[in-house]
């Protein structure tokens, strides 16, 4: 059983919990995932089954899309609604609602679009001296962090009055690079308009080319109820290199293949496929030697 499975992660489960559920449902141990979601978050979680687990590195850096609700009025130590209140606003809910209605959101969002720097939150999986930051945070420790550069490709307000309850919230859509902290974005937007804020809801609607429309719930999961996405689709964004019949088995054995006059970049990863488009390996182009060397062989 090899391929990809898109799960609509429910609230309250860690990404590791989802892996455990999928292992039990599919009766296989070779299950992994890309793009961790916090327990309170929901939405697209790309699961890798069987041989596909070896391709995680080619999916982790995929662009992500989210819908999020920002709650204004106070910040929390985690940056989301699961944390303890910290910075409190001096405004009442009615005053905050008026402020939000009068805000020029295009001007605010424009400050966060494109290449920006974010400070990794203490409650994150980023490591410091070999330990995850959230482990240190739970011990009451705070360490110095360096800002990271991310790319906010799209940031907009979702105007749906019927779901804006309480009125001290706004709903946004974000398309961003991997590694973007939406909790930090919510906090920074709050500070930008002068009102403390935290993330109240977070739903991932897309990871790379995989969307919420392709997902299935954990409750409906079973060996006879799924149709795995082909392994090849995990790396379809990589340039293809078609192997001749005589090179297929040699590639499986880890042997390099000489090439002539290709447009591949130095150290570019490529899909090494047979004439039927079956993925044999992921190779790397070594231009000085005019060859492609298998790095990950799907045996």
URHU-V378931 format. One line per field, one symbol per residue. phi: phi as a letter, one per 30 degrees, with the letter a starting at -180 (. if undefined). burial: + if it has 9 or more other C-alpha atoms within 8 Angstrom, else -. Layout:
phi = ???
burial = ???
This chain:
phi = .blcbccddddjcdddededddeddchbddbbbbiecdeddbjdbdccciedddcedccecddbbbcbcccckacbdcibddcdebdcddcdeddddddddcdddddddddcdidbcbdedddbddcbhicdedddddcicbcdbcdccbbcdabbdccbedcdbdddbbcbcbcbddjdcddddddddeddcibeabdcbbbdcabicccddcdbdddcdaecccbdddeeddbdddddbdddedcddddddiddbdbbhccdddiddbdcbddciddcaccbdcddchaccdcbcdc
burial = -+++++++++--+++--++-+++-+----+++++--+-+++++++++++++++-++-++++++++++++++++++++++++-+-+--++---+--++----------++--++-++-+++++++-------++++++------------++++++++------+--++++++++++++-++-+++++-+++---++++++++++++++-+++--++++--+--------++--++---+--++---++-+++-++++-----------+++++++---+++++++++--++++++-+--
